[in-house]
Amino acid sequence: TYAVDWHYDHLADWPSTYIVCERDGILPVAWQRRFAERLHCRNVHSIDAGHQAMMTQPEALADLLLTSARL
């Protein structure tokens, strides 16, 4: 058997950021937003990139992460 009911309430107290990759061919944007919500991410940003933003949009991703770190 395997677990199907994961709980992430313990993460609500941690400041966290989720970067939504708008052109992700693997994870639809709606799923990414759902993941961010489940993980209690306080900051959700979007980037015009595919699944591996660190490869295709490294400067834009770095800017988003630095902005989030300052919040």
Phi, psi and omega per residue, in radians:
T1 nan 2.886 3.120
Y2 -2.516 2.730 -3.107
A3 -1.292 2.431 3.107
V4 -2.176 -0.146 -3.090
D5 -2.084 1.562 -3.100
W6 -1.605 2.415 3.137
H7 -2.023 2.364 -3.105
Y8 -2.196 0.355 -3.107
D9 -1.033 -0.505 3.141
H10 -1.144 -0.277 3.141
L11 -1.498 -0.165 -3.063
A12 -1.073 -0.455 -3.105
D13 -1.485 -0.103 -3.093
W14 -1.777 2.282 3.049
P15 -1.188 2.256 -3.099
S16 -2.555 2.783 -3.100
T17 -2.274 2.485 3.036
Y18 -2.160 2.290 3.095
I19 -1.818 2.005 3.112
V20 -1.471 2.163 3.083
C21 -1.608 1.878 -2.992
E22 -1.150 -0.419 -3.128
R23 -1.969 0.512 3.135
D24 -1.199 2.100 3.126
G25 -1.482 -0.072 -3.112
I26 -1.819 -0.845 -3.116
L27 -1.993 1.976 3.101
P28 -1.031 2.635 -3.123
V29 -0.957 -0.725 -3.137
A30 -1.040 -0.695 3.108
W31 -1.172 -0.739 -3.139
Q32 -1.065 -0.744 3.114
R33 -1.135 -0.632 3.091
R34 -1.148 -0.727 3.082
F35 -1.049 -0.787 3.141
A36 -1.043 -0.719 3.125
E37 -1.148 -0.819 3.141
R38 -1.057 -0.604 -3.126
L39 -1.505 0.060 3.108
H40 1.042 0.677 3.130
C41 -1.206 2.227 -3.131
R42 -1.358 -0.573 -3.114
N43 -2.089 2.219 3.079
V44 -2.185 2.108 3.127
H45 -2.075 2.769 3.089
S46 -2.072 2.608 3.093
I47 -2.366 2.463 3.132
D48 -1.431 1.364 -3.062
A49 -2.673 2.877 3.053
G50 -1.461 -2.863 -3.031
H51 -1.027 -0.586 -3.106
Q52 -1.936 1.230 -3.110
A53 -1.012 -0.517 -3.127
M54 -1.179 -0.294 3.112
M55 -1.699 -0.638 -3.032
T56 -1.725 -0.466 -3.120
Q57 -2.377 0.932 -3.035
P58 -1.074 -0.668 -3.120
E59 -1.192 -0.766 3.129
A60 -1.127 -0.703 3.104
L61 -1.117 -0.771 3.118
A62 -1.052 -0.733 3.107
D63 -1.065 -0.773 3.121
L64 -1.090 -0.756 -3.132
L65 -1.162 -0.699 3.095
L66 -1.148 -0.709 3.079
T67 -1.070 -0.788 3.140
S68 -1.108 -0.679 -3.136
A69 -1.116 -0.502 -3.130
R70 -1.369 -0.341 -3.066
L71 -1.215 nan nan
